[in-house]
Amino acid sequence: MAVSEYACALVTDSCCDLPREIVDSYGVQVLEFPYVLDGEEHLDDLGDSMSREAFYTAMRDGALPTTAQVPMTAYLSAFRAAAEKGVPVVFLSFSSALSGTYDTALIARDSVRKEHPYAEIHVVDSRSASTAQALLVLEAGRLHAEGATAREIASWAEINKQRINGYFTIETLEHLRRGGRISDMAAAAGAMLDVRPVLRLDRDGALVIDKVTRGRKKSMRAVADTFSARAENPATRPVVIAHADCPDDARVLESLLRDRCELGEVVHIGVGPVIGAHTGPGMLACVFWGKERDA
């Protein structure tokens, strides 16, 4: 199906981390986050120009990447192009608790509506990031490909987004320390004790510590145990496993999940620079449909 044949335009940002072939197959337009690595500015184009492996190799070699917001001009261009063609838009945004992306999209929407008063532009705060955002976009993409209207997709996303559960663990606390998420003292103590926190997305889309474990294997088992307790119908709904350049651990995590539940579709995704710059190499996540998120 050509993009012009869709009932609406489905747009998201590159924090979704979905593989290029998936977003293209569903006709999803992706707005790219900029980031700086070793003093050079790049665009997060889902790994087209710089592979995930190259990005994390640079980090392991000492690079300290920084990220910035998608520029206002990108939203204006996407929304205006659709409005000029009379095509309704749904934009699924990176969590407003972690970025100004959602607020910027609202400003762009209102600006385009001044030029095109009848433009139909739905901006949805996914309350998610990376693989959790990917799961919402993946399901919205399927609706999109089936010919759902913009209003139907936006309504569905608002109703269902709190059922996306995202749990992840990290290899080291150092990158969270550098980003100001934890104190120097907490990071030092964590390194000494081999602490591996399991984090999750709360109802606002913010990151909170769910539990604290010691050692990589225990943290992975904790993620798998949480999946077993909270997942709903994993045999018929897709499960996403994401990793920051640790594919072997991703396969181990899938095996742990399969030991606990019958699984259907499992999608492996490499985490991109928007999240990877703040978590570092070794981040491992499991995202799935389940019980509504806790506070």
VOPAGU-2260 file (C-alpha; in pm, 1 decimal, decimal comma):
REM VOPAGU-2260
SITE   aa  ch    i         X         Y         Z
SITE  MET   A    0       0,0       0,0       0,0
SITE  ALA   A    1     143,9     340,2     -93,3
SITE  VAL   A    2     156,7     608,6     173,1
SITE  SER   A    3     -91,9     817,6     -25,1
SITE  GLU   A    4    -346,7     537,7       9,4
SITE  TYR   A    5    -352,3     547,6     390,8
SITE  ALA   A    6    -650,0     706,8     563,5
SITE  CYS   A    7    -416,4     933,3     761,9
SITE  ALA   A    8     -51,7    1016,0     827,9
SITE  LEU   A    9     106,6     835,3    1124,7
SITE  VAL   A   10     410,2    1015,8    1265,3
SITE  THR   A   11     642,6     944,2    1556,5
SITE  ASP   A   12     996,3    1037,3    1663,6
SITE  SER   A   13    1315,5     836,9    1645,4
SITE  CYS   A   14    1312,1     755,2    2016,0
SITE  CYS   A   15    1080,4     470,0    1916,3
SITE  ASP   A   16    1395,1     278,0    1806,6
SITE  LEU   A   17    1198,6      59,1    1566,1
SITE  PRO   A   18    1393,3     -93,0    1275,7
SITE  ARG   A   19    1368,6     104,1     953,7
SITE  GLU   A   20    1200,2    -182,6     768,3
SITE  ILE   A   21     915,6    -192,7    1021,6
SITE  VAL   A   22     831,2     179,6    1017,3
SITE  ASP   A   23     855,2     183,3     638,2
SITE  SER   A   24     630,6    -121,1     603,8
SITE  TYR   A   25     355,6      55,7     802,4
SITE  GLY   A   26     403,4     392,2     635,2
SITE  VAL   A   27     516,1     565,6     956,5
SITE  GLN   A   28     703,5     895,3     923,6
SITE  VAL   A   29     984,9     933,6    1178,0
SITE  LEU   A   30    1111,2    1272,2    1302,2
SITE  GLU   A   31    1479,1    1248,3    1391,4
SITE  PHE   A   32    1641,9    1349,1    1719,1
SITE  PRO   A   33    1985,8    1513,1    1685,3
SITE  TYR   A   34    2278,6    1399,1    1897,2
SITE  VAL   A   35    2645,5    1490,8    1929,9
SITE  LEU   A   36    2915,7    1225,6    1943,3
SITE  ASP   A   37    3286,6    1313,4    1966,2
SITE  GLY   A   38    3204,5    1672,9    1877,9
SITE  GLU   A   39    3018,0    1580,9    1560,2
SITE  GLU   A   40    2643,0    1629,5    1520,1
SITE  HIS   A   41    2436,5    1338,3    1392,2
SITE  LEU   A   42    2070,8    1263,6    1334,1
SITE  ASP   A   43    1913,5     956,1    1487,8
SITE  ASP   A   44    1797,0     801,3    1162,0
SITE  LEU   A   45    1727,6     457,8    1313,8
SITE  GLY   A   46    2080,9     339,7    1247,9
SITE  ASP   A   47    2090,7     419,0     875,2
SITE  SER   A   48    2402,8     638,5     889,5
SITE  MET   A   49    2561,8     507,3    1210,8
SITE  SER   A   50    2500,7     158,1    1337,3
SITE  ARG   A   51    2401,1      93,5    1695,9
SITE  GLU   A   52    2718,9    -111,0    1736,2
SITE  ALA   A   53    2938,8     180,6    1624,0
SITE  PHE   A   54    2761,0     417,9    1861,7
SITE  TYR   A   55    2815,3     194,9    2165,1
SITE  THR   A   56    3171,7     113,9    2065,9
SITE  ALA   A   57    3239,3     487,4    2076,7
SITE  MET   A   58    3084,6     506,8    2423,6
SITE  ARG   A   59    3295,8     215,4    2546,5
SITE  ASP   A   60    3599,3     399,3    2411,6
SITE  GLY   A   61    3513,5     700,1    2625,9
SITE  ALA   A   62    3281,3     912,9    2412,0
SITE  LEU   A   63    3015,6    1104,7    2606,7
SITE  PRO   A   64    2727,8    1167,7    2365,1
SITE  THR   A   65    2465,4    1432,4    2424,1
SITE  THR   A   66    2116,0    1459,1    2280,6
SITE  ALA   A   67    1886,5    1747,4    2188,7
SITE  GLN   A   68    1519,9    1781,3    2103,9
SITE  VAL   A   69    1373,7    1734,9    1758,8
SITE  PRO   A   70    1367,7    2090,3    1615,8
SITE  MET   A   71    1037,9    2272,8    1586,7
SITE  THR   A   72    1084,0    2297,6    1210,7
SITE  ALA   A   73    1055,1    1919,5    1177,1
SITE  TYR   A   74     709,9    1914,4    1338,3
SITE  LEU   A   75     592,9    2214,2    1141,4
SITE  SER   A   76     708,3    2058,4     815,9
SITE  ALA   A   77     536,8    1724,5     883,8
SITE  PHE   A   78     209,4    1873,9    1008,2
SITE  ARG   A   79     195,7    2144,6     741,4
SITE  ALA   A   80     259,9    1901,1     455,8
SITE  ALA   A   81     -30,0    1684,5     569,2
SITE  ALA   A   82    -260,6    1981,4     628,9
SITE  GLU   A   83    -195,2    2119,8     281,0
SITE  LYS   A   84    -303,8    1785,6     135,4
SITE  GLY   A   85    -605,4    1759,7     365,6
SITE  VAL   A   86    -461,7    1447,0     531,9
SITE  PRO   A   87    -532,8    1392,7     905,1
SITE  VAL   A   88    -227,8    1333,2    1128,7
SITE  VAL   A   89    -157,0    1127,1    1440,0
SITE  PHE   A   90     169,7    1202,7    1616,9
SITE  LEU   A   91     282,9     955,3    1885,1
SITE  SER   A   92     529,7    1139,3    2105,4
SITE  PHE   A   93     820,5    1043,3    2331,2
SITE  SER   A   94     708,2    1067,1    2697,3
SITE  SER   A   95     648,0    1421,7    2820,5
SITE  ALA   A   96     802,6    1320,9    3156,5
SITE  LEU   A   97    1138,5    1264,8    2985,6
SITE  SER   A   98    1147,3    1520,9    2706,1
SITE  GLY   A   99     994,6    1842,7    2578,0
SITE  THR   A  100     897,0    1664,7    2256,4
SITE  TYR   A  101     525,7    1649,5    2337,1
SITE  ASP   A  102     501,2    2019,8    2428,6
SITE  THR   A  103     687,7    2120,3    2113,5
SITE  ALA   A  104     452,1    1910,7    1903,4
SITE  LEU   A  105     151,6    2083,5    2061,5
SITE  ILE   A  106     295,9    2425,5    1977,2
SITE  ALA   A  107     359,5    2314,8    1618,7
SITE  ARG   A  108       6,8    2173,8    1590,5
SITE  ASP   A  109    -148,1    2501,2    1707,7
SITE  SER   A  110      70,4    2700,4    1470,4
SITE  VAL   A  111     -32,2    2492,3    1168,6
SITE  ARG   A  112    -398,0    2514,2    1271,4
SITE  LYS   A  113    -374,8    2894,1    1250,5
SITE  GLU   A  114    -273,4    2854,7     885,6
SITE  HIS   A  115    -514,8    2567,1     818,7
SITE  PRO   A  116    -810,3    2596,4    1059,7
SITE  TYR   A  117    -965,3    2268,3     949,4
SITE  ALA   A  118    -647,0    2062,0     985,3
SITE  GLU   A  119    -698,5    1743,3    1186,2
SITE  ILE   A  120    -384,6    1688,3    1394,7
SITE  HIS   A  121    -386,9    1451,8    1693,9
SITE  VAL   A  122     -85,8    1468,4    1929,4
SITE  VAL   A  123     -64,7    1175,3    2171,3
SITE  ASP   A  124     174,8    1164,7    2467,0
SITE  SER   A  125     282,6     800,4    2458,8
SITE  ARG   A  126     401,0     816,3    2823,8
SITE  SER   A  127     671,3     584,3    2694,9
SITE  ALA   A  128    1022,2     580,0    2553,8
SITE  SER   A  129    1235,1     359,3    2332,7
SITE  THR   A  130    1096,7       5,4    2319,7
SITE  ALA   A  131     781,3      92,9    2512,2
SITE  GLN   A  132     710,6     368,3    2261,5
SITE  ALA   A  133     799,8     117,1    1988,9
SITE  LEU   A  134     529,7    -121,7    2104,8
SITE  LEU   A  135     264,9     152,2    2090,3
SITE  VAL   A  136     383,5     260,6    1744,6
SITE  LEU   A  137     394,8    -101,1    1626,3
SITE  GLU   A  138      31,1    -163,1    1715,9
SITE  ALA   A  139     -77,5     179,3    1586,5
SITE  GLY   A  140     108,4      98,9    1264,5
SITE  ARG   A  141     -95,1    -215,7    1220,8
SITE  LEU   A  142    -416,4     -17,9    1262,1
SITE  HIS   A  143    -278,5     237,2    1017,7
SITE  ALA   A  144    -204,7     -31,3     759,0
SITE  GLU   A  145    -558,5    -165,0     802,0
SITE  GLY   A  146    -700,9     174,9     711,4
SITE  ALA   A  147    -800,6     308,2    1054,8
SITE  THR   A  148    -876,7     680,6    1068,5
SITE  ALA   A  149    -663,6     930,2    1258,1
SITE  ARG   A  150    -932,1     969,8    1522,6
SITE  GLU   A  151    -958,3     593,4    1568,3
SITE  ILE   A  152    -581,4     550,4    1607,1
SITE  ALA   A  153    -547,3     842,6    1849,0
SITE  SER   A  154    -840,2     720,7    2059,6
SITE  TRP   A  155    -702,4     366,9    2067,0
SITE  ALA   A  156    -357,2     492,4    2174,8
SITE  GLU   A  157    -499,1     706,0    2457,4
SITE  ILE   A  158    -706,1     415,8    2588,9
SITE  ASN   A  159    -432,6     151,9    2569,3
SITE  LYS   A  160    -101,4     327,8    2639,4
SITE  GLN   A  161    -104,5     258,0    3015,0
SITE  ARG   A  162    -116,1    -115,4    2942,5
SITE  ILE   A  163     233,0    -104,5    2794,6
SITE  ASN   A  164     471,3    -228,6    3062,0
SITE  GLY   A  165     839,8    -140,7    3027,3
SITE  TYR   A  166    1108,0    -287,1    3256,7
SITE  PHE   A  167    1481,7    -262,1    3206,9
SITE  THR   A  168    1814,5    -309,7    3375,2
SITE  ILE   A  169    2154,2    -153,6    3311,9
SITE  GLU   A  170    2514,5    -266,4    3315,9
SITE  THR   A  171    2650,8      26,7    3516,1
SITE  LEU   A  172    2517,7     322,6    3715,3
SITE  GLU   A  173    2785,7     554,3    3578,2
SITE  HIS   A  174    2581,3     692,0    3288,9
SITE  LEU   A  175    2284,6     765,6    3515,3
SITE  ARG   A  176    2527,2     950,1    3743,6
SITE  ARG   A  177    2661,2    1157,7    3455,2
SITE  GLY   A  178    2307,3    1246,9    3356,8
SITE  GLY   A  179    2225,2    1361,3    3708,4
SITE  ARG   A  180    1974,5    1079,2    3769,3
SITE  ILE   A  181    2162,4     951,4    4076,6
SITE  SER   A  182    2427,5    1097,9    4307,5
SITE  ASP   A  183    2801,3    1035,3    4289,7
SITE  MET   A  184    2784,4     857,8    4624,0
SITE  ALA   A  185    2501,3     627,6    4515,3
SITE  ALA   A  186    2684,1     538,0    4195,3
SITE  ALA   A  187    3006,9     460,9    4382,4
SITE  ALA   A  188    2825,0     247,9    4638,7
SITE  GLY   A  189    2634,2      69,8    4363,4
SITE  ALA   A  190    2952,7     -13,1    4173,6
SITE  MET   A  191    3115,2    -149,5    4489,2
SITE  LEU   A  192    2815,7    -372,9    4566,4
SITE  ASP   A  193    2750,5    -469,8    4201,1
SITE  VAL   A  194    2401,8    -319,2    4225,9
SITE  ARG   A  195    2184,8    -361,3    3915,7
SITE  PRO   A  196    1855,9    -175,2    3954,0
SITE  VAL   A  197    1547,3    -278,2    3760,5
SITE  LEU   A  198    1368,8      34,6    3640,6
SITE  ARG   A  199    1022,1      82,6    3496,2
SITE  LEU   A  200     798,5     345,4    3342,5
SITE  ASP   A  201     531,9     481,0    3577,8
SITE  ARG   A  202     189,3     615,8    3478,8
SITE  ASP   A  203     335,2     956,8    3393,3
SITE  GLY   A  204     598,5     801,0    3170,3
SITE  ALA   A  205     883,2     878,1    3411,3
SITE  LEU   A  206    1155,8     632,3    3505,9
SITE  VAL   A  207    1141,5     491,1    3857,8
SITE  ILE   A  208    1335,8     215,3    4033,1
SITE  ASP   A  209    1118,1     -93,1    4066,8
SITE  LYS   A  210    1363,6    -308,9    4259,5
SITE  VAL   A  211    1733,9    -344,3    4328,4
SITE  THR   A  212    1931,1    -660,4    4258,6
SITE  ARG   A  213    2296,4    -758,6    4277,2
SITE  GLY   A  214    2456,9    -899,4    3965,0
SITE  ARG   A  215    2352,4    -917,5    3601,1
SITE  LYS   A  216    2191,9   -1261,4    3615,2
SITE  LYS   A  217    1972,2   -1169,8    3911,2
SITE  SER   A  218    1858,0    -849,3    3743,3
SITE  MET   A  219    1761,7   -1042,5    3429,6
SITE  ARG   A  220    1570,2   -1299,0    3632,9
SITE  ALA   A  221    1391,5   -1015,3    3814,1
SITE  VAL   A  222    1278,1    -869,4    3480,5
SITE  ALA   A  223    1155,9   -1213,2    3369,6
SITE  ASP   A  224     970,9   -1268,4    3698,5
SITE  THR   A  225     798,1    -931,5    3663,7
SITE  PHE   A  226     698,8   -1017,7    3307,4
SITE  SER   A  227     547,2   -1346,3    3427,4
SITE  ALA   A  228     344,6   -1165,0    3694,8
SITE  ARG   A  229     219,6    -875,6    3481,6
SITE  ALA   A  230     198,2    -986,0    3116,8
SITE  GLU   A  231    -145,1   -1049,2    2965,9
SITE  ASN   A  232    -188,7   -1285,4    2669,8
SITE  PRO   A  233     181,3   -1289,3    2568,1
SITE  ALA   A  234     107,9   -1583,0    2337,5
SITE  THR   A  235    -109,7   -1358,4    2119,8
SITE  ARG   A  236      41,9   -1010,8    2171,8
SITE  PRO   A  237     391,8    -902,3    2064,6
SITE  VAL   A  238     671,6    -881,6    2319,7
SITE  VAL   A  239     967,9    -651,2    2259,5
SITE  ILE   A  240    1316,8    -723,0    2391,3
SITE  ALA   A  241    1562,1    -438,4    2348,0
SITE  HIS   A  242    1931,0    -410,9    2414,1
SITE  ALA   A  243    2211,1    -157,1    2399,7
SITE  ASP   A  244    2466,8    -367,5    2212,2
SITE  CYS   A  245    2429,9    -682,6    2422,4
SITE  PRO   A  246    2251,8    -926,1    2187,3
SITE  ASP   A  247    2364,7   -1236,1    2375,9
SITE  ASP   A  248    2197,4   -1110,5    2693,5
SITE  ALA   A  249    1884,3   -1032,8    2491,2
SITE  ARG   A  250    1869,0   -1393,9    2379,1
SITE  VAL   A  251    1917,8   -1513,5    2737,8
SITE  LEU   A  252    1634,7   -1287,3    2851,0
SITE  GLU   A  253    1405,4   -1428,5    2581,8
SITE  SER   A  254    1488,2   -1778,1    2704,8
SITE  LEU   A  255    1402,5   -1675,8    3062,3
SITE  LEU   A  256    1068,5   -1538,2    2943,0
SITE  ARG   A  257     991,2   -1856,3    2750,4
SITE  ASP   A  258    1069,8   -2062,2    3060,6
SITE  ARG   A  259     791,2   -1877,0    3239,4
SITE  CYS   A  260     524,3   -1817,6    2973,4
SITE  GLU   A  261     411,1   -1923,3    2629,2
SITE  LEU   A  262     518,3   -1650,1    2388,1
SITE  GLY   A  263     403,2   -1556,2    2042,3
SITE  GLU   A  264     580,1   -1284,2    1843,8
SITE  VAL   A  265     905,4   -1161,5    2000,9
SITE  VAL   A  266    1069,5    -856,5    1842,0
SITE  HIS   A  267    1435,5    -779,0    1917,4
SITE  ILE   A  268    1530,8    -412,9    1887,2
SITE  GLY   A  269    1860,6    -230,8    1927,0
SITE  VAL   A  270    1832,7      73,5    2154,8
SITE  GLY   A  271    1934,6     393,7    1979,0
SITE  PRO   A  272    2132,1     700,4    2086,1
SITE  VAL   A  273    1843,2     899,5    2237,0
SITE  ILE   A  274    1812,8     658,5    2529,9
SITE  GLY   A  275    2153,4     493,1    2496,6
SITE  ALA   A  276    2336,2     819,1    2565,3
SITE  HIS   A  277    2183,4     816,6    2914,9
SITE  THR   A  278    2189,6     444,0    2996,9
SITE  GLY   A  279    2511,2     337,7    2827,2
SITE  PRO   A  280    2597,5       3,9    2665,7
SITE  GLY   A  281    2448,0    -304,9    2824,6
SITE  MET   A  282    2096,1    -175,6    2885,4
SITE  LEU   A  283    1846,9    -460,3    2853,8
SITE  ALA   A  284    1469,1    -414,9    2840,7
SITE  CYS   A  285    1147,7    -610,9    2814,1
SITE  VAL   A  286     828,9    -440,2    2699,8
SITE  PHE   A  287     491,5    -609,0    2685,1
SITE  TRP   A  288     113,0    -570,5    2706,0
SITE  GLY   A  289      -9,3    -627,3    3058,2
SITE  LYS   A  290    -171,7    -481,0    3365,5
SITE  GLU   A  291    -211,0    -104,2    3377,1
SITE  ARG   A  292      96,9      68,1    3511,3
SITE  ASP   A  293     142,4     141,9    3876,9
SITE  ALA   A  294     188,8     497,4    4000,3
